[in-house]
Amino acid sequence: MTTHIGLPGEAAVLEQLESWTAAVRDRDIDAIVAHYAPHIVAFDAVTKLQFKGVEAYRQHWQACMELCPGPMVFELHEVTIHADGEVAFCHALHHCGGTSDKGETGAGWLRMTSGYRRIEGEWKVVHEHFSVPFEMESGKALFDLEP
């Protein structure tokens, strides 16, 4: 994970990001959603336009894990974090994928932005956004782009 951090709040958000990515690789749904605020609004690149609330996003994470029952590919690259007092955001390139029930591993590159608020002394994600570039003429998602 390559990062830009400088302030103490940025280091704390980086710790949260590292904990979250480890939880995803461990396939631990409870640990994943522990990083989210109850009122999160998430724009994921898969299935729905938006997810409102941690329970809706938990169900989405569970469905994603069921699609890829094997080991996860979940890496953040070019991470940049900005934190100031009670609010922070980060952006990164995200290499994401998994292993199917047939043993086939597939992964692609996405863009990720997360917004944080300090809630009762802890940084929690209040907004998360994943997206994939696409080709205008065909509408095809471009998962094979490289940073």
N, C-alpha and C positions, 0 to 999 in steps of 0.2 A: 504494500500500500504506500504510494507516494503521497506526501501531504505538504500542505502549507499551514503551519500553525505558529502563533507567536504569543498570544495572550493566555492567561490561565483558563478562562472559559473555553477557549478553543481546544486546549488540552483535555478538558473534561468532556467535551463533545466528541473528540477523537476516541476517548476511552469508551464512550457509549457506542460509537460506530463499530469499534473492534469487538465489543461484547455482542452487538447485534449480528454482525457477520458470523461470528463463531456460533451463535444460537441457530442461525439458518443452516450452516454446514452441519451442525449436530441434529438438525431437524426437530428442534425443541420449540414447539408452538408457544407454550407458556412463556418461555424465555424471550422469544421473538416479540410477542405482543406486550411484554412488560416494558418495552422501550417506548411504547406509544401512549399518548394522552388519551383519556376516555373519549374525547370529542374529536379525535383525528379525522381529517378528510384526506383521503388518499386517491391519487390518480395513478393507477397501475397501468402497465402496458398490455395487460391481459384481461379479457372477458367483459369488463364493465367500464362505463365512463367514469364512475367515481364510487368510492366506498365511504360511507359516513358512519363514524363510530368504531370503536375498537372491536366490538363483537362482529360487525360486518367484515372488517378487515381480517379478523381471526379466521372466519369461515373461508375467506379467499386464500389465506396462507395454507390452510388445511387442504383445500382443493389443489393448490399448486404442488404440495408435497405428495398428494396421491397420484398426480400425473407423472411425477419423477420419483419413483420409490427407491432408487439407488442413491449413490453418493452425489452430493450437490457440488456444482461449480458456482462459487459465489465469491467474487473478488472485486474490491474497489481499487481504482487507479486514478491518479491525478486528483486526489482529494484536496479540496480547498474549503477551509472553515473560517467563518467570521462570527465572532461572538461578542456581545456587548451587554453586560449586565444580565438582563432577563430574557433576551432574545438572541437566537443564533440561527445561521443557516449554513448549509454546506452544499457543494456540488461535486460530482465525480463521474467518471466513466465506470461502468459496471459490467464486468464479464460474468454472465449468469447462464446457468443451465443445469442439467442433471442427467441422470441415467434412467432410461426407461425400464419397464419390466422385461424387455427383450435384451437388456444389457447394453443398449446403444446409448452413448453419451453425446449430447448435443449442447452447444453453448453459443451465445451470441453477445454482442455488445449493445448496451443500452446507455442512456443518459439518466442520471439520478440527481434530484434536488430534494433536500429535506429541510424543513423549518422546525426549529426547536423553541420551546419556552421553558424557563426554569419554574417548575411547579413544586411547591413545598420543598425547595432545596435541591431538586433533581431535574436534570435536563430530560425532557420528554419530547418526542416527535409529535407535532401538532399538524404537520402537513408533509406528505411524501409524494413525490412525482417521479415516475419512471416513464421514459418514452423511447421510441425506436424511430430513427429516420426512415423515410419511405420515398420511393420513386414516384414522382407526380403522375407520369403518363400511365403506369400500370397499377399504381396503388400498392405495389409490393413492398413489404417491410424489408429493410436492408440490415439484416442481422450479421452479415459477413463483413461489414466494414471493420477496419482496424484503426486503433488510435495512432 
